[in-house]
Amino acid sequence: MLSKLIIKNVALIENAEISFGEGLNVLSGETGAGKSVILDSVNFVLGAKADRSMIRYGETECLVKAEFLIPETSKAVELLREMDIDSDGEVIISRKYAENGKNAIKINGNTVTAAMLRTVTDSLVDVHGQSEHFFLLKESNQLKTLDGVVGSALAEKKTALSELLKRKRETEERIAMLGGDEKERGRRIDVLAFQIEEIETVDIKEGEEEELLVKRNKIANLEKIITAIKTASDALSGEAGALDALRVASRAVSTVSKLDETYAQVLEKLENVAMETEDVSETLTDFADELYFDENEAEETEKRLDAIRGLKRKYGAGKQEIDEYLAKIKAEYELLSDCEGQYAALTAEREKLLRKIYGLCKEMTTLRKDEGFKFCARVTEELKTLNIPHAQFAIDFAPYEETDAPRATVNGLDEICFLFSANAGEPMKPLGKIISGGEMSRFMLAIKTQLSDVNQISTYIFDEIDAGISGKTAKVVGEKLAKIAASTQIIAVSHLAQIAAMSDFEYLIEKSEENGKTRTHVFALDENAKRLELVRLLGGGAGDEFALKHAEELLKQAKEYKKGIS
């Protein structure tokens, strides 16, 4: 459950800390007081997109922090462990957003991305707002909802179907290589044969281009190299060069080397230097003997470099890419060379895969129909308890044949439509064409009631689930929320006293002006303050005895109802 929500500098809220409890938590207040800011803050910390407009005027950043307490065996904890984030059932999420667009998100002190955040929070909280009405009116989303009900058995089928579709796609790609008439295939074979021969003739060796570039650079600078080596060689071994000077020095020191050990050491060093210098001189002489301009070698180097560059322009940026391309075109060449046999084999393989795909799609349809029938029956019963006594709800499956298998996706071949009727004697029609706003709110509540047992969500948040309802229906919706809240935490924004009376925790959102600035405050209400808030929601004012008695009666009925479901 969501145990605590901390909001700083979000819209009209400067600083707010709300401690939520288990059961039904209701937020109420005047229109425009800031209830939507609370929900925007929740959506923000759960991973929704953010912009500068949510930062309180005059501030440079906003912060929302949410603390959750959930079972250690829950899916959210499992996801966190996969991200190498420790959790013993406590999940603390903080998200900061600055006016420069910088986003800082942490889960249990670990920095995460917005995508990682949404992966976790999708298993923590289900936020139902008015926009979700439109979500369910789209038929592709109806299929997603049904698949959520069917669960893991269908997920396994989808995994198997995904593998079959991949194999079909690969087979069709190979068939496409055989496309065209005999002349076109012949031309393609000729092109492939030329490319294969070209690549294999050049036969690039690993590191060859780098070696050739070094060689070409030496050839281009040959005159400079010869001059440098000759100058160095003359300086060492030429007349009056370094070697002559070292020999003169050695002979001079040798005459006194026996007089003192230090002179002997100097002589040894001079002789060593002379030997090293002589060795360097010989090396330079060898270099000089080897250096000559070979026009044929220069020409061959350029030709080889041109050939390598030609392959790189056509077939890849380097040896590895060229080798990969060669392997690919060889496979295509072999395929085209045995066109008739390959085409027959591949076509047969494709037909075999399509039959398997069709069979798997039928299995998925059977699963969906079986679970969908039960789901519709349960939702219909829920709708009847929500004061739609003649409710009818069903799922229409569009028919398909084996010839439709080529258009199958990972979701199979099913196209479904939710059908609904609220009135006796009226036929069921597509959901979006006939359902009213008040009926849609109750329809969504019935759906959520059924999904709460399968999706492991620990917290439901409802934004004005009471839209379009009043009176007896409002009382029934309040009871339904209380029933769900017996096992799953609910946080609901409501304007109806019948729903607020059912709350286990009531919060009042108020707006005030302080020092020329507007601020929103959140107050947790005790029993007496809750009674007064019910009076306000009933349209009464201070001292309104009738409204007060009505509020007390609602509280009494709520306690009796909750006692019966506990």
Steps between C-alpha positions, in 0.01 A plus 500: 500500500597866465584595859631854456505769235726808532449789259721809473448797267247336268253758360316652801649258751808639674546212741265214581540163667213252485500172691257256342363193671369161401149490363308785340668844500281782370616846391235772488486877479358790304542505123836659419643435847779285362378139498624463144844620616516205741423257220740676262769459766423130532512454123829694491671280760367191322676602178267726301646768274586827672535861389591832659137597556476265798774688690360750752531862384821658629676165560765329290408135559234272644522170687260215565583205721285189543548223754343158441465197726441179301554125547854376437352246259336764282583550132636852567762366745595233247547768231716706735725203571544450125626861496740420789297719737448355848155509660353328801151610400564872549524699177594867519475695175614861466485709188633851459440724199684827435397792281791423265335164425739292708338191650631311806329171589596263778357175632627398844790741450599356159488724195271362227359610165137601440447175307633292791277697738186430294587129482491482879207734569278320246501217753442729800217736413207512259388859441152532353415842363240628260737432209480129571136505391627578152774236533242224534288628213782410259463139388875426499506597868201275565711210377781603738251504788369155414853362466578632848209292629610184317850535646805272480345222291446746216844658551660159435303465177613848392863406559464187286316699230772764498760232422287358216449849353875559510564176313230588245655843443844348445356245257317770307819704477676202343207447263520868405861440394365259239251755366476608137511304176781280375675787320500716813638212710767440235605864511510488879715184493743673263524802730559279804763293318685819401490635856618173650786475252597864557515463878679164492752620240606798710506274809571766763727385784455615858690825556618512137368846422682652799829337389456629145436852622825492699687374193347768276592768748863383498508500120354850488768625742790294360719797409456650844584167666815448287626849581439453873675160514800622295539806723481286812742241360756766401475656846584167661747328265615769255836674510540673837169348602384381842672159471840660429455734796404212731807299391729797567343543843536127579869494405571808715328359810654154452848648571396586856236233567737293717579789728151523654191279502274792409706560181454134411122537544493804272698305239250214517209740447676661203561160341133402556377826346735444205361148450138622516579785260669260260192272515266793426728607217485151346120496533479836321726363225270199459199735478679707237582188296135392506357838410427542135193597301330197348243631256331160468463465879351850525256422222399166654444665840267758346315234302451287808374795704261597218365144488439493876334843494283385210369209707440725799297744291279221368475239771592626846706732718764239584610138461238369747207667325628390158535140623144510640369632168689228314341230716156652439529517120649150484190371679277690258703371202457141616128562558446645151715236333258234622192716450234242425594263781547780752172671405303178543663427837452853630139522383423172671668625817296822490172308458595274790572804720170665401310189604676503837432873538133450421473214749665708773272795423196272540633384837541865606145575386365206700682623811369852452143386441497269801646757740313784331165330555573464872635856516187642337278310742694636799498858368127476427433394860715789622304742282173375647631571850596848372135583427492396135257209556445419132867520401621273223867469411659272243804477275450465127772309314537566127525172305812403306612215276823311440556723196538793745809344661746719299371813680547355849693707754640411840146561632361239264209560262236612745312825450260559786243756603344556843119501469281662763137575577377675813125480439249216485389416149789684338747298290869506584707739288868602490596660831595842362171552318251469781657535846441820701756673724345372823468149362859512377624586850317200642609279211864588569451434871356158420798427273747611769323285759557192287856590404605563863523124557735435208736796454663510850463879514527620861340843451214629285462874447166627368460853370133591540367148444167650612469714185141503371343318796308602812246382755452127539760421235758706689431293812546176303828624347624596847420152626680345203809710568491398865473135398805521271686698767460211743786329312657774284584858595290760320568872472202680349410859418129553557238772525234269644418467867386139451849402389687717752293343781638157405860616535739356755707819469370837382713791377386854433672703227473876565635805322594821680676829432800585716720806452373551149561138397250220452576176679333161511494306827406140577339416834436153640153514660403350833150363556345836586671685212392221266139549612522873421650426157207268428265785591680720243483229235126466566459871430447604859666780694608557859209430735295314238336240723337310216829461314677404822247225574527378142880488534477307826259254340738447209788434742288256697397310186860492380623351829232233493578410138874476558446291810306256284781458245792489744 
